[in-house]
Amino acid sequence: MSSVETTDTAPARRRGGRSARVALRSAPLADDVKPIRAGMLGGTYRPLDEMGIARINQAAMDSLEQIGLGQPTPSCITYCTAAGARLSEEGRLLFPRAMVEDTIAKAGRNLVLHGQDPKHDMEIGGKRVYYGTAGAATQVIDPIAREYRNATVQDLYDAARIVDRMDNIHFFQRPLTPTDVQDLQTLDINTLYGPIAGTTKHVGCSFTLGTNMKMVFELLHHVAGSEKKWRERPFVSNSNCHVVPPMKFGEDASAVLEECVHGGMPVLLLSAGQAGATAPAALAGAVVQAVAEVLGGLCYVNAIQAGAPAIFGTWPFVSDLRTGAMSGGSGEQALLSAACAQMAQYYDLPGGAAAGMADSKIPDIQAGWEKGITNVMAGLSGLNLVYESAGMHGSLLGFCLDSLVLDNDILGECLRCVRGIEVNEDSVSLDVMRSVCMEGPGHYLGHNSTLELMQREYAYPEIGNRMSPKEWVENGKPDIVEKAVQVKQGILDSHFPRHIPEDLDSRLRQSYPIALTREQMGFAA
């Protein structure tokens, strides 16, 4: 007889209680009970010590003051010099340390990135952690055929619909660039409309030209209900590569940035130098350059409007120095993203960086370790916004819809690591140990504390397979990638969000070049 059956009450528990307990454990949890959730506090992992942080800050300040940023546009020069910057004889904008420090002091903090549904609002700041998508992949991956094909507008909409159903992917930033729209204005409208129609979570978008922003904001005002309602709850942010590393402004991005600040759209100030190519090969140097470029952008934003919502987007990438190719899934990338989180915390600014960018071409074991390592280190560092954390492959060249489902499980494990271990009078479990060892059956399997903590302390994968080998064989040897394909297809066949009503969609199509068809959105023909 097993130890489970040694007490008088054990048989009754085994006969009548198991199905009820399974049902209880499978029931949806309230947000305050869930073991993992959006915005949990990280910050336990710190690759930089205090001296290292101070030296990086000093070097960034020196570089802004002595090297500055090249190729500023005339309007950028006007804004920044009025706020204290100086234009050098070489045509570079130099930012005195006092100006940069004053900007940091007055910059916007405790930013809220709104969803169209308020339940998805994210409070960005401190060491709160949120995971989301991002990228500009032009190809979509079929993990079963192991093939790449060109990305479309429908792929972008479909990706948003899947993310809308993934609990551990907290925001949707455009992860791919459709290749079936060529005109830049049409591209910008469809880069926006597919995502905001596909999810009520916060959406991040890139835009190509400042002249397109008038139409972009008009569309957003219609969806929000009015310009006033949009400004009260801007549910879209702009991913803005305001610099072209090393240390130069981007002309088109600068024009977009100015329009976004005036239009009330939060801006991700994105510096994406590649260590060993467009940024120093030394990891510390790559962080210095990224910090300097983003602080220069922060000065620019605040010269336009003090306190305008902006995200400290230090995104230094890594090169495989043997070939020059990007290495987004490397340990070095994980270190860089974590270090950037520390620098954002040093300045007390809302911060974002990239992780989860697998170099593996398909969802396989390599993708699993690359995504797991980089995403968990970013979360443990307390990075506010972890971009590109789901769906990306091929060093950002390919995007996989099915990987969104797989990566949702990976991010659940990462979030559980971020939460850590709570130590208090109850959790040290002395009373429970005393009860089980001295009064009870000598095991914890049916104890009330075990059943309660199953809900509060442990996170479980949605599709990850924890069967025994025997069960696995009996169930037909299920494959996790095939399971993800099934889950993805089930969502795409059934989940057509209606937060943009059909009549509004019809009116928008009369004024804007929306390429996504009504049939693709599940409306009647």
C-alpha positions as CSV (number, residue, x, y, z in Angstrom):
1,M,0.0,0.0,0.0
2,S,1.4,3.4,-0.9
3,S,1.9,6.2,1.7
4,V,-1.0,8.1,0.0
5,E,-3.4,5.4,1.3
6,T,-2.3,5.1,4.9
7,T,-4.8,7.4,6.5
8,D,-8.5,6.7,7.1
9,T,-9.6,9.6,4.9
10,A,-7.3,8.9,2.0
11,P,-9.6,6.5,0.1
12,A,-12.5,9.0,0.2
13,R,-10.2,11.7,-1.2
14,R,-9.1,9.5,-4.0
15,R,-12.6,8.4,-5.0
16,G,-14.6,11.6,-4.7
17,G,-12.2,14.6,-4.7
18,R,-9.9,14.3,-7.6
19,S,-12.2,15.5,-10.4
20,A,-13.4,18.4,-8.2
21,R,-9.8,19.4,-7.5
22,V,-8.9,19.2,-11.2
23,A,-11.9,21.4,-12.1
24,L,-10.9,23.9,-9.4
25,R,-7.3,24.0,-10.7
26,S,-8.5,24.5,-14.3
27,A,-10.9,27.4,-13.5
28,P,-9.9,30.9,-14.7
29,L,-8.1,32.9,-12.0
30,A,-8.9,36.4,-10.9
31,D,-6.1,38.9,-11.7
32,D,-5.2,39.3,-8.0
33,V,-4.7,35.6,-7.6
34,K,-2.7,34.8,-10.8
35,P,0.9,33.9,-10.1
36,I,2.0,36.0,-13.1
37,R,0.7,39.2,-14.6
38,A,1.6,42.2,-16.5
39,G,3.8,44.8,-14.8
40,M,5.4,42.7,-12.1
41,L,8.6,44.1,-10.5
42,G,12.0,42.9,-11.7
43,G,15.4,44.3,-11.0
44,T,17.1,41.4,-9.2
45,Y,19.6,40.9,-12.0
46,R,22.2,43.7,-12.4
47,P,25.1,43.2,-14.8
48,L,26.5,46.7,-14.1
49,D,27.8,47.7,-10.7
50,E,27.3,51.3,-9.5
51,M,30.8,52.4,-10.7
52,G,30.0,51.0,-14.1
53,I,26.7,52.8,-14.3
54,A,28.5,56.1,-13.3
55,R,31.2,55.6,-15.9
56,I,28.7,54.9,-18.7
57,N,26.8,58.0,-17.8
58,Q,29.9,60.1,-17.8
59,A,31.0,58.8,-21.1
60,A,27.6,59.4,-22.6
61,M,27.5,63.0,-21.3
62,D,31.0,63.6,-22.7
63,S,30.1,62.2,-26.1
64,L,27.0,64.4,-26.4
65,E,29.0,67.5,-25.4
66,Q,32.1,66.8,-27.5
67,I,31.0,64.7,-30.4
68,G,27.3,65.5,-30.6
69,L,24.8,64.2,-33.2
70,G,25.3,64.9,-36.9
71,Q,22.9,65.7,-39.8
72,P,20.2,67.5,-37.7
73,T,17.3,68.9,-39.8
74,P,16.7,72.7,-39.8
75,S,13.7,72.3,-37.5
76,C,15.7,70.1,-35.2
77,I,18.4,72.7,-35.0
78,T,15.8,75.4,-34.3
79,Y,14.2,73.5,-31.5
80,C,17.4,72.2,-29.8
81,T,19.5,75.4,-30.0
82,A,16.6,77.4,-28.5
83,A,16.8,74.9,-25.6
84,G,20.5,75.2,-25.1
85,A,22.3,73.0,-27.7
86,R,25.0,74.4,-29.9
87,L,25.7,73.8,-33.6
88,S,29.4,73.2,-34.2
89,E,31.4,74.3,-37.2
90,E,31.1,70.8,-38.6
91,G,27.3,71.0,-38.5
92,R,26.9,68.7,-35.5
93,L,24.5,69.5,-32.6
94,L,26.4,69.5,-29.3
95,F,24.5,69.1,-26.1
96,P,26.0,70.6,-22.9
97,R,25.9,68.4,-19.9
98,A,23.8,71.0,-18.0
99,M,21.1,70.9,-20.8
100,V,21.0,67.1,-20.8
101,E,20.7,66.9,-17.0
102,D,17.9,69.6,-17.0
103,T,16.1,67.6,-19.7
104,I,16.3,64.4,-17.7
105,A,14.9,66.2,-14.7
106,K,11.9,67.6,-16.5
107,A,11.2,64.6,-18.8
108,G,7.9,62.8,-18.5
109,R,7.8,59.9,-16.0
110,N,5.4,57.2,-14.9
111,L,4.1,57.0,-18.4
112,V,0.8,55.1,-19.1
113,L,0.6,53.3,-22.4
114,H,-3.1,52.9,-23.0
115,G,-5.0,50.1,-24.6
116,Q,-8.3,50.6,-26.4
117,D,-9.6,48.5,-23.6
118,P,-8.5,50.1,-20.3
119,K,-7.8,46.6,-18.8
120,H,-4.7,46.6,-21.0
121,D,-3.3,49.9,-19.8
122,M,0.4,49.7,-18.8
123,E,2.1,51.8,-16.2
124,I,5.6,52.2,-17.5
125,G,8.3,53.1,-15.0
126,G,10.4,51.9,-12.1
127,K,11.1,48.2,-12.6
128,R,7.7,47.1,-13.9
129,V,8.1,44.5,-16.7
130,Y,5.9,44.1,-19.8
131,Y,6.6,41.8,-22.8
132,G,5.5,42.6,-26.3
133,T,6.3,42.2,-30.0
134,A,8.2,44.4,-32.4
135,G,10.3,44.3,-35.6
136,A,10.1,44.9,-39.3
137,A,10.4,41.4,-40.8
138,T,9.4,41.2,-44.4
139,Q,9.0,37.4,-44.4
140,V,6.6,35.0,-42.6
141,I,7.6,31.5,-41.6
142,D,5.7,28.3,-42.1
143,P,7.1,26.1,-39.3
144,I,5.7,22.8,-40.8
145,A,6.9,23.4,-44.4
146,R,10.0,25.1,-43.0
147,E,9.6,27.8,-45.6
148,Y,9.7,31.6,-45.7
149,R,7.2,33.8,-47.8
150,N,6.6,37.5,-48.2
151,A,4.6,39.2,-45.4
152,T,1.2,40.7,-46.1
153,V,-1.3,43.1,-44.6
154,Q,-3.4,40.2,-43.5
155,D,-0.4,38.7,-41.7
156,L,-0.1,41.9,-39.6
157,Y,-3.8,41.8,-38.7
158,D,-3.6,38.1,-37.9
159,A,-0.6,38.6,-35.7
160,A,-2.6,41.3,-33.7
161,R,-5.5,38.9,-33.3
162,I,-3.3,36.2,-31.9
163,V,-1.6,38.6,-29.5
164,D,-5.0,39.8,-28.4
165,R,-5.5,36.3,-27.0
166,M,-2.1,35.7,-25.5
167,D,-2.0,36.6,-21.7
168,N,1.7,36.9,-21.5
169,I,2.2,39.2,-24.5
170,H,1.2,42.5,-23.1
171,F,1.4,44.9,-26.0
172,F,1.5,44.7,-29.8
173,Q,4.2,46.6,-31.6
174,R,4.3,46.0,-35.4
175,P,6.5,42.9,-35.9
176,L,6.5,42.8,-39.7
177,T,6.3,45.0,-42.7
178,P,3.7,44.1,-45.3
179,T,5.1,43.7,-48.8
180,D,1.8,43.8,-50.7
181,V,1.4,47.6,-50.3
182,Q,4.0,49.8,-52.0
183,D,2.9,53.4,-51.6
184,L,4.3,54.9,-48.4
185,Q,1.1,56.6,-47.4
186,T,-0.9,53.4,-47.9
187,L,1.8,51.5,-46.0
188,D,1.6,53.8,-43.0
189,I,-2.2,53.6,-42.9
190,N,-2.2,49.8,-43.1
191,T,0.7,49.5,-40.6
192,L,-1.7,51.3,-38.3
193,Y,-5.1,49.9,-39.1
194,G,-4.4,46.2,-39.1
195,P,-3.0,46.2,-35.6
196,I,-5.6,48.6,-34.0
197,A,-8.4,46.5,-35.6
198,G,-6.9,43.2,-34.4
199,T,-6.3,43.9,-30.7
200,T,-7.4,46.2,-27.9
201,K,-3.9,46.1,-26.4
202,H,-1.6,49.0,-26.8
203,V,-0.1,49.2,-30.3
204,G,3.2,50.5,-31.4
205,C,3.8,51.6,-35.0
206,S,6.5,53.0,-37.3
207,F,5.7,55.6,-39.8
208,T,7.7,56.6,-42.9
209,L,7.1,60.3,-43.6
210,G,6.1,63.2,-41.5
211,T,3.7,64.3,-44.3
212,N,1.7,61.1,-43.7
213,M,1.0,61.9,-40.1
214,K,-2.0,64.2,-40.8
215,M,-3.9,61.3,-42.2
216,V,-2.7,58.9,-39.5
217,F,-4.0,61.2,-36.7
218,E,-7.3,61.8,-38.5
219,L,-7.9,58.1,-38.6
220,L,-7.0,57.8,-34.9
221,H,-9.4,60.6,-34.0
222,H,-12.2,58.7,-35.7
223,V,-11.4,55.5,-33.9
224,A,-11.1,57.2,-30.6
225,G,-14.2,59.2,-31.0
226,S,-12.6,62.6,-31.2
227,E,-9.3,64.3,-31.0
228,K,-9.9,65.1,-27.3
229,K,-10.6,61.4,-26.5
230,W,-7.5,60.4,-28.4
231,R,-5.3,62.9,-26.5
232,E,-6.8,61.7,-23.2
233,R,-6.0,58.0,-24.0
234,P,-3.5,57.7,-26.8
235,F,-3.6,53.9,-27.5
236,V,-0.8,54.0,-30.2
237,S,2.8,54.9,-29.8
238,N,5.4,55.6,-32.4
239,S,8.6,53.5,-32.7
240,N,11.0,56.2,-33.9
241,C,14.5,55.5,-35.1
242,H,15.4,59.2,-34.6
243,V,19.1,58.4,-35.0
244,V,21.1,56.6,-37.7
245,P,24.0,55.1,-35.7
246,P,26.7,56.1,-35.2
247,M,25.6,59.5,-33.8
248,K,23.5,61.0,-36.7
249,F,19.9,62.1,-36.8
250,G,17.5,60.5,-39.3
251,E,15.8,63.1,-41.6
252,D,12.5,61.3,-42.2
253,A,12.2,60.0,-38.6
254,S,12.9,63.5,-37.3
255,A,9.9,64.8,-39.2
256,V,7.7,62.0,-37.9
257,L,8.9,62.6,-34.3
258,E,7.9,66.3,-34.4
259,E,4.4,65.4,-35.7
260,C,4.0,62.8,-33.0
261,V,4.9,65.1,-30.2
262,H,2.5,67.8,-31.5
263,G,-0.2,65.1,-32.0
264,G,0.0,63.7,-28.5
265,M,1.4,60.3,-29.5
266,P,4.0,58.7,-27.1
267,V,7.4,58.2,-28.8
268,L,9.8,55.3,-28.4
269,L,13.2,57.0,-29.0
270,L,15.0,54.0,-30.6
271,S,18.8,53.7,-31.0
272,A,19.6,50.4,-32.7
273,G,23.4,50.4,-33.3
274,Q,25.0,47.0,-34.0
275,A,28.1,46.4,-31.8
276,G,31.1,46.0,-34.0
277,A,29.4,47.5,-37.0
278,T,27.5,50.8,-36.2
279,A,28.4,50.8,-32.5
280,P,31.6,50.1,-30.6
281,A,32.5,46.4,-30.4
282,A,33.0,46.7,-26.6
283,L,29.7,46.0,-24.9
284,A,30.2,48.9,-22.5
285,G,30.9,51.2,-25.5
286,A,27.8,50.0,-27.3
287,V,25.7,50.9,-24.2
288,V,27.4,54.3,-24.0
289,Q,26.6,55.2,-27.6
290,A,23.0,54.0,-27.2
291,V,22.5,56.0,-24.1
292,A,24.0,59.1,-25.7
293,E,21.9,58.8,-28.8
294,V,18.7,58.4,-26.8
295,L,19.5,61.2,-24.5
296,G,20.0,63.4,-27.5
297,G,16.6,62.4,-28.7
298,L,15.1,63.1,-25.3
299,C,16.6,66.6,-25.5
300,Y,15.0,67.0,-28.9
301,V,11.5,65.8,-27.7
302,N,11.6,68.0,-24.7
303,A,12.7,71.0,-26.7
304,I,9.6,70.6,-28.7
305,Q,7.3,70.1,-25.7
306,A,8.6,69.7,-22.1
307,G,7.4,66.5,-20.5
308,A,6.1,64.9,-23.7
309,P,5.7,61.2,-23.3
310,A,8.9,59.4,-24.5
311,I,10.4,56.0,-23.9
312,F,14.2,55.6,-23.3
313,G,14.7,53.1,-26.2
314,T,18.3,51.9,-26.0
315,W,18.4,48.9,-28.4
316,P,22.0,48.1,-29.0
317,F,22.3,44.9,-31.1
318,V,25.1,42.4,-31.4
319,S,27.3,41.3,-34.3
320,D,28.8,37.9,-34.7
321,L,32.3,39.3,-35.3
322,R,33.3,36.3,-37.4
323,T,30.8,37.2,-40.1
324,G,29.3,40.6,-39.3
325,A,25.8,39.1,-39.1
326,M,23.4,40.1,-36.4
327,S,23.2,37.8,-33.3
328,G,20.0,38.6,-31.6
329,G,19.8,35.4,-29.6
330,S,23.3,35.6,-28.0
331,G,24.4,35.9,-24.4
332,E,25.9,39.3,-25.3
333,Q,22.5,40.5,-26.5
334,A,21.0,39.5,-23.2
335,L,23.7,41.4,-21.3
336,L,23.2,44.5,-23.4
337,S,19.4,44.6,-22.9
338,A,19.8,44.1,-19.1
339,A,22.4,46.8,-18.9
340,C,20.2,49.2,-20.8
341,A,17.4,48.5,-18.3
342,Q,19.8,49.6,-15.5
343,M,20.6,52.9,-17.3
344,A,16.9,53.7,-17.7
345,Q,16.4,53.1,-14.0
346,Y,19.5,55.2,-13.2
347,Y,17.8,58.2,-15.0
348,D,14.4,57.2,-13.6
349,L,13.0,57.1,-17.2
350,P,10.5,54.7,-18.7
351,G,12.7,52.3,-20.7
352,G,12.5,49.7,-23.4
353,A,15.0,47.4,-25.2
354,A,14.9,44.3,-27.3
355,A,15.1,40.6,-26.4
356,G,13.8,37.3,-27.7
357,M,15.2,37.8,-31.2
358,A,16.2,34.3,-32.1
359,D,18.8,33.7,-34.7
360,S,17.2,30.3,-35.3
361,K,15.3,30.3,-38.5
362,I,12.3,28.3,-37.2
363,P,10.8,27.4,-33.8
364,D,13.2,24.7,-32.6
365,I,15.4,24.0,-29.6
366,Q,17.8,26.8,-30.6
367,A,15.0,29.3,-30.7
368,G,13.8,28.1,-27.3
369,W,17.1,28.6,-25.6
370,E,17.8,31.9,-27.3
371,K,14.3,33.3,-26.5
372,G,14.3,31.9,-23.0
373,I,17.7,33.3,-22.0
374,T,17.4,36.8,-23.5
375,N,13.8,37.3,-22.3
376,V,14.3,36.1,-18.7
377,M,17.5,38.3,-18.3
378,A,15.6,41.3,-19.6
379,G,12.7,40.7,-17.2
380,L,14.9,40.0,-14.2
381,S,16.7,43.3,-14.9
382,G,13.4,45.2,-14.5
383,L,13.3,46.3,-18.2
384,N,9.9,48.1,-18.5
385,L,9.2,47.2,-22.1
386,V,10.7,44.1,-23.6
387,Y,10.3,44.5,-27.3
388,E,10.6,41.7,-30.0
389,S,10.1,39.1,-27.2
390,A,7.7,36.9,-29.3
391,G,7.5,35.6,-32.8
392,M,10.9,36.7,-34.2
393,H,13.3,34.4,-36.0
394,G,16.2,34.6,-38.4
395,S,17.8,37.6,-36.5
396,L,14.7,39.7,-37.1
397,L,14.3,38.7,-40.8
398,G,11.5,36.3,-40.3
399,F,8.3,36.3,-38.2
400,C,6.3,33.3,-37.2
401,L,2.6,33.5,-36.2
402,D,2.7,30.1,-34.6
403,S,5.7,31.2,-32.4
404,L,3.5,33.7,-30.8
405,V,1.7,30.8,-29.2
406,L,4.9,29.0,-28.2
407,D,6.5,32.2,-26.9
408,N,3.5,33.0,-24.8
409,D,4.5,29.9,-22.8
410,I,8.2,31.0,-22.7
411,L,7.2,34.4,-21.4
412,G,5.0,32.8,-18.7
413,E,8.1,31.1,-17.4
414,C,10.1,34.3,-17.6
415,L,7.4,36.2,-15.7
416,R,7.4,33.6,-13.0
417,C,11.2,34.1,-12.6
418,V,10.6,37.8,-12.5
419,R,8.2,37.4,-9.6
420,G,10.8,35.6,-7.6
421,I,10.3,33.9,-4.2
422,E,8.3,35.6,-1.5
423,V,9.7,34.9,2.0
424,N,7.3,35.6,4.9
425,E,5.9,34.0,8.0
426,D,3.4,31.9,6.0
427,S,5.7,31.0,3.1
428,V,8.5,29.5,5.3
429,S,5.8,26.9,6.1
430,L,6.9,25.9,9.6
431,D,3.3,25.3,10.8
432,V,2.6,23.3,7.7
433,M,5.7,21.1,8.2
434,R,4.7,20.6,11.8
435,S,1.2,19.5,10.9
436,V,2.3,17.1,8.1
437,C,5.2,15.6,10.0
438,M,3.7,15.3,13.4
439,E,0.0,15.0,12.9
440,G,-0.7,14.1,9.3
441,P,0.1,11.6,6.6
442,G,3.7,12.5,6.1
443,H,3.2,14.2,2.7
444,Y,1.9,17.4,1.4
445,L,-0.2,16.2,-1.5
446,G,-3.7,16.8,-0.1
447,H,-2.8,19.6,2.3
448,N,-4.9,22.8,2.1
449,S,-1.8,24.9,1.7
450,T,-0.7,22.9,-1.3
451,L,-4.1,23.2,-3.0
452,E,-4.2,26.9,-2.3
453,L,-0.6,27.5,-3.5
454,M,-1.2,25.6,-6.8
455,Q,-3.3,28.7,-7.8
456,R,-1.2,31.5,-6.3
457,E,2.5,30.3,-6.4
458,Y,2.8,28.2,-9.6
459,A,2.5,29.1,-13.3
460,Y,1.6,26.5,-15.8
461,P,2.2,26.3,-19.6
462,E,-0.7,26.6,-22.0
463,I,0.7,24.1,-24.6
464,G,3.9,23.0,-23.0
465,N,3.9,19.2,-22.6
466,R,4.5,17.7,-19.1
467,M,3.1,14.2,-19.8
468,S,5.1,11.2,-18.8
469,P,6.8,9.4,-21.7
470,K,4.1,6.7,-21.3
471,E,1.3,9.2,-21.5
472,W,3.0,10.9,-24.4
473,V,3.1,7.7,-26.4
474,E,-0.5,6.8,-25.5
475,N,-1.6,10.3,-26.7
476,G,0.0,9.8,-30.1
477,K,3.3,11.5,-29.4
478,P,2.0,15.0,-29.8
479,D,4.4,17.6,-31.2
480,I,4.4,21.1,-29.5
481,V,4.9,23.0,-32.8
482,E,1.9,21.1,-34.4
483,K,-0.1,22.0,-31.3
484,A,0.9,25.7,-31.6
485,V,-0.3,25.6,-35.3
486,Q,-3.6,24.2,-34.2
487,V,-4.1,26.9,-31.5
488,K,-3.1,29.6,-33.9
489,Q,-5.5,28.4,-36.5
490,G,-8.3,28.1,-34.0
491,I,-7.9,31.8,-33.0
492,L,-7.7,32.9,-36.7
493,D,-10.9,31.0,-37.5
494,S,-12.9,32.3,-34.7
495,H,-11.5,35.5,-33.2
496,F,-12.6,38.7,-35.1
497,P,-12.5,41.6,-32.7
498,R,-15.4,44.1,-33.0
499,H,-14.1,47.0,-31.0
500,I,-14.1,48.9,-34.3
501,P,-17.7,48.5,-35.3
502,E,-18.7,47.5,-38.8
503,D,-20.3,50.9,-39.6
504,L,-17.2,52.8,-38.5
505,D,-15.0,50.5,-40.6
506,S,-17.2,51.2,-43.6
507,R,-16.9,55.0,-43.1
508,L,-13.1,54.8,-42.7
509,R,-12.7,52.9,-46.0
510,Q,-14.4,55.8,-47.8
511,S,-11.6,58.2,-46.7
512,Y,-8.5,56.0,-46.2
513,P,-6.6,53.5,-48.3
514,I,-7.3,50.5,-46.2
515,A,-6.0,47.4,-47.9
516,L,-7.3,44.8,-45.4
517,T,-10.6,43.6,-46.9
518,R,-13.9,43.3,-45.0
519,E,-13.9,39.6,-45.6
520,Q,-10.4,39.3,-44.0
521,M,-11.9,41.1,-40.9
522,G,-14.8,38.6,-40.8
523,F,-17.4,41.1,-42.0
524,A,-20.1,40.0,-44.4
525,A,-19.2,40.6,-48.0
